[in-house]
Amino acid sequence: MVSITTIDKVIQLANQRQEAYQNYLKKYRPSGVVDIMSDQFHNTPEYQVYEAADRKLDAFLNDLSYEAIKDLQTIMYVGRGDFEEDIPVKDPF
């Protein structure tokens, strides 16, 4: 079973990545439209912070065992409520 410390670390790193990405978007992509082929803003400090946060999260996840990844996926699945879509609805009639 994955430890609470590992879960907390993944959440922390994911939040840092999300915050860095939102800061980048607010400054350079206020309309929310992202041209994935354009790299004109990739040398900005905000994008570099985002890239660093992304690499940090990626490295942490890649160091986890297969079992820990499965546990994290299960926790995310249940936490988001995805399982509710898998429960068949009983016919009320």
Summary of the structure (lengths in Angstrom):
residues: 93
radius of gyration: 18.0
end to end distance: 42.0
largest distance: 61.4
contacts: 197
relative contact order: 0.15
helix: 67%
strand: 0%
